[in-house]
Amino acid sequence: MTSYVKEGSKTIVDGMTKMMDAMKEDYNAFMPSNLRMCEEYAESLEYKVGNKYIKLISKNNGVKAFIVNVEDDKKFKFGDILMPAGYSAPARNGARGNILKGEYAINWTGACYL
């Protein structure tokens, strides 16, 4: 199961909202017969803004993705989606899309593999 975000966004907040909505949509398709679990998943998603990254987390299931939140990263662009390498840091091997540009795939489990 994978959702696809086609539209770009003008702001990081709008991009985060579209990404989280796509993740909720993907979870609803994964678990269509259990409304309670779908609601719990939707309520568990949140993001925390740090100095360099925005961390997208599910309160119950850990980190789902990191979003580059600086203009001066040497390897990635502002808004790039990165897989988590762990709870505190992203995998910096490649961007999985960009929340400002759109045209990326996302799963309910988080950023897609390359």
C-alpha positions as protocol buffer text, in pm:
chain_id: "A"
residue {
  index: 1
  type: MET
  ca { x: 0 y: 0 z: 0 }
}
residue {
  index: 2
  type: THR
  ca { x: 131 y: 340 z: -93 }
}
residue {
  index: 3
  type: SER
  ca { x: -25 y: 683 z: -127 }
}
residue {
  index: 4
  type: TYR
  ca { x: 99 y: 937 z: -376 }
}
residue {
  index: 5
  type: VAL
  ca { x: 114 y: 1310 z: -307 }
}
residue {
  index: 6
  type: LYS
  ca { x: 86 y: 1486 z: -642 }
}
residue {
  index: 7
  type: GLU
  ca { x: 50 y: 1850 z: -543 }
}
residue {
  index: 8
  type: GLY
  ca { x: 332 y: 2067 z: -419 }
}
residue {
  index: 9
  type: SER
  ca { x: 300 y: 2307 z: -127 }
}
residue {
  index: 10
  type: LYS
  ca { x: 390 y: 2670 z: -69 }
}
residue {
  index: 11
  type: THR
  ca { x: 481 y: 2623 z: 297 }
}
residue {
  index: 12
  type: ILE
  ca { x: 636 y: 2352 z: 511 }
}
residue {
  index: 13
  type: VAL
  ca { x: 324 y: 2338 z: 731 }
}
residue {
  index: 14
  type: ASP
  ca { x: 102 y: 2281 z: 427 }
}
residue {
  index: 15
  type: GLY
  ca { x: 342 y: 2015 z: 299 }
}
residue {
  index: 16
  type: MET
  ca { x: 348 y: 1837 z: 635 }
}
residue {
  index: 17
  type: THR
  ca { x: -33 y: 1839 z: 642 }
}
residue {
  index: 18
  type: LYS
  ca { x: -53 y: 1686 z: 293 }
}
residue {
  index: 19
  type: MET
  ca { x: 203 y: 1421 z: 381 }
}
residue {
  index: 20
  type: MET
  ca { x: 29 y: 1324 z: 705 }
}
residue {
  index: 21
  type: ASP
  ca { x: -310 y: 1316 z: 528 }
}
residue {
  index: 22
  type: ALA
  ca { x: -164 y: 1078 z: 267 }
}
residue {
  index: 23
  type: MET
  ca { x: -23 y: 857 z: 544 }
}
residue {
  index: 24
  type: LYS
  ca { x: -365 y: 846 z: 714 }
}
residue {
  index: 25
  type: GLU
  ca { x: -529 y: 761 z: 381 }
}
residue {
  index: 26
  type: ASP
  ca { x: -280 y: 479 z: 329 }
}
residue {
  index: 27
  type: TYR
  ca { x: -344 y: 344 z: 679 }
}
residue {
  index: 28
  type: ASN
  ca { x: -720 y: 356 z: 621 }
}
residue {
  index: 29
  type: ALA
  ca { x: -673 y: 147 z: 305 }
}
residue {
  index: 30
  type: PHE
  ca { x: -451 y: -96 z: 500 }
}
residue {
  index: 31
  type: MET
  ca { x: -699 y: -133 z: 787 }
}
residue {
  index: 32
  type: PRO
  ca { x: -1042 y: -51 z: 633 }
}
residue {
  index: 33
  type: SER
  ca { x: -1253 y: -262 z: 866 }
}
residue {
  index: 34
  type: ASN
  ca { x: -1120 y: -123 z: 1194 }
}
residue {
  index: 35
  type: LEU
  ca { x: -1237 y: 235 z: 1241 }
}
residue {
  index: 36
  type: ARG
  ca { x: -1100 y: 257 z: 1596 }
}
residue {
  index: 37
  type: MET
  ca { x: -746 y: 171 z: 1487 }
}
residue {
  index: 38
  type: CYS
  ca { x: -766 y: 418 z: 1197 }
}
residue {
  index: 39
  type: GLU
  ca { x: -868 y: 694 z: 1439 }
}
residue {
  index: 40
  type: GLU
  ca { x: -591 y: 602 z: 1684 }
}
residue {
  index: 41
  type: TYR
  ca { x: -331 y: 609 z: 1407 }
}
residue {
  index: 42
  type: ALA
  ca { x: -456 y: 947 z: 1281 }
}
residue {
  index: 43
  type: GLU
  ca { x: -442 y: 1094 z: 1632 }
}
residue {
  index: 44
  type: SER
  ca { x: -92 y: 956 z: 1696 }
}
residue {
  index: 45
  type: LEU
  ca { x: 79 y: 1141 z: 1409 }
}
residue {
  index: 46
  type: GLU
  ca { x: 262 y: 1460 z: 1497 }
}
residue {
  index: 47
  type: TYR
  ca { x: 576 y: 1644 z: 1403 }
}
residue {
  index: 48
  type: LYS
  ca { x: 844 y: 1823 z: 1601 }
}
residue {
  index: 49
  type: VAL
  ca { x: 1050 y: 2104 z: 1454 }
}
residue {
  index: 50
  type: GLY
  ca { x: 1422 y: 2093 z: 1531 }
}
residue {
  index: 51
  type: ASN
  ca { x: 1715 y: 2311 z: 1428 }
}
residue {
  index: 52
  type: LYS
  ca { x: 1794 y: 2115 z: 1112 }
}
residue {
  index: 53
  type: TYR
  ca { x: 1508 y: 1868 z: 1062 }
}
residue {
  index: 54
  type: ILE
  ca { x: 1139 y: 1826 z: 1122 }
}
residue {
  index: 55
  type: LYS
  ca { x: 1078 y: 1485 z: 1278 }
}
residue {
  index: 56
  type: LEU
  ca { x: 750 y: 1315 z: 1185 }
}
residue {
  index: 57
  type: ILE
  ca { x: 655 y: 1068 z: 1455 }
}
residue {
  index: 58
  type: SER
  ca { x: 376 y: 837 z: 1555 }
}
residue {
  index: 59
  type: LYS
  ca { x: 341 y: 850 z: 1933 }
}
residue {
  index: 60
  type: ASN
  ca { x: 304 y: 472 z: 1948 }
}
residue {
  index: 61
  type: ASN
  ca { x: 537 y: 359 z: 1670 }
}
residue {
  index: 62
  type: GLY
  ca { x: 839 y: 588 z: 1655 }
}
residue {
  index: 63
  type: VAL
  ca { x: 987 y: 804 z: 1382 }
}
residue {
  index: 64
  type: LYS
  ca { x: 832 y: 788 z: 1036 }
}
residue {
  index: 65
  type: ALA
  ca { x: 1040 y: 1045 z: 845 }
}
residue {
  index: 66
  type: PHE
  ca { x: 1265 y: 1349 z: 869 }
}
residue {
  index: 67
  type: ILE
  ca { x: 1214 y: 1664 z: 662 }
}
residue {
  index: 68
  type: VAL
  ca { x: 1510 y: 1893 z: 586 }
}
residue {
  index: 69
  type: ASN
  ca { x: 1427 y: 2228 z: 749 }
}
residue {
  index: 70
  type: VAL
  ca { x: 1730 y: 2437 z: 645 }
}
residue {
  index: 71
  type: GLU
  ca { x: 1829 y: 2608 z: 323 }
}
residue {
  index: 72
  type: ASP
  ca { x: 2204 y: 2548 z: 360 }
}
residue {
  index: 73
  type: ASP
  ca { x: 2230 y: 2168 z: 377 }
}
residue {
  index: 74
  type: LYS
  ca { x: 2524 y: 2056 z: 162 }
}
residue {
  index: 75
  type: LYS
  ca { x: 2350 y: 1748 z: 22 }
}
residue {
  index: 76
  type: PHE
  ca { x: 1973 y: 1804 z: 41 }
}
residue {
  index: 77
  type: LYS
  ca { x: 1719 y: 2071 z: -47 }
}
residue {
  index: 78
  type: PHE
  ca { x: 1476 y: 2245 z: 187 }
}
residue {
  index: 79
  type: GLY
  ca { x: 1172 y: 2017 z: 223 }
}
residue {
  index: 80
  type: ASP
  ca { x: 1342 y: 1690 z: 123 }
}
residue {
  index: 81
  type: ILE
  ca { x: 1199 y: 1375 z: 285 }
}
residue {
  index: 82
  type: LEU
  ca { x: 1453 y: 1143 z: 449 }
}
residue {
  index: 83
  type: MET
  ca { x: 1415 y: 796 z: 599 }
}
residue {
  index: 84
  type: PRO
  ca { x: 1500 y: 767 z: 968 }
}
residue {
  index: 85
  type: ALA
  ca { x: 1829 y: 597 z: 1052 }
}
residue {
  index: 86
  type: GLY
  ca { x: 1716 y: 593 z: 1413 }
}
residue {
  index: 87
  type: TYR
  ca { x: 1510 y: 801 z: 1651 }
}
residue {
  index: 88
  type: SER
  ca { x: 1742 y: 1100 z: 1646 }
}
residue {
  index: 89
  type: ALA
  ca { x: 1891 y: 1109 z: 1297 }
}
residue {
  index: 90
  type: PRO
  ca { x: 1790 y: 1061 z: 933 }
}
residue {
  index: 91
  type: ALA
  ca { x: 1949 y: 832 z: 678 }
}
residue {
  index: 92
  type: ARG
  ca { x: 2137 y: 1073 z: 451 }
}
residue {
  index: 93
  type: ASN
  ca { x: 2178 y: 834 z: 158 }
}
residue {
  index: 94
  type: GLY
  ca { x: 1905 y: 990 z: -57 }
}
residue {
  index: 95
  type: ALA
  ca { x: 1588 y: 1200 z: -54 }
}
residue {
  index: 96
  type: ARG
  ca { x: 1256 y: 1016 z: -90 }
}
residue {
  index: 97
  type: GLY
  ca { x: 1081 y: 1320 z: -232 }
}
residue {
  index: 98
  type: ASN
  ca { x: 1020 y: 1682 z: -139 }
}
residue {
  index: 99
  type: ILE
  ca { x: 710 y: 1806 z: 44 }
}
residue {
  index: 100
  type: LEU
  ca { x: 726 y: 2143 z: -132 }
}
residue {
  index: 101
  type: LYS
  ca { x: 748 y: 1999 z: -484 }
}
residue {
  index: 102
  type: GLY
  ca { x: 504 y: 1709 z: -441 }
}
residue {
  index: 103
  type: GLU
  ca { x: 513 y: 1409 z: -677 }
}
residue {
  index: 104
  type: TYR
  ca { x: 629 y: 1158 z: -411 }
}
residue {
  index: 105
  type: ALA
  ca { x: 509 y: 831 z: -263 }
}
residue {
  index: 106
  type: ILE
  ca { x: 451 y: 778 z: 109 }
}
residue {
  index: 107
  type: ASN
  ca { x: 337 y: 479 z: 317 }
}
residue {
  index: 108
  type: TRP
  ca { x: 157 y: 476 z: 649 }
}
residue {
  index: 109
  type: THR
  ca { x: 482 y: 339 z: 787 }
}
residue {
  index: 110
  type: GLY
  ca { x: 668 y: 649 z: 669 }
}
residue {
  index: 111
  type: ALA
  ca { x: 909 y: 745 z: 393 }
}
residue {
  index: 112
  type: CYS
  ca { x: 946 y: 490 z: 114 }
}
residue {
  index: 113
  type: TYR
  ca { x: 1267 y: 302 z: 41 }
}
residue {
  index: 114
  type: LEU
  ca { x: 1479 y: 409 z: -255 }
}
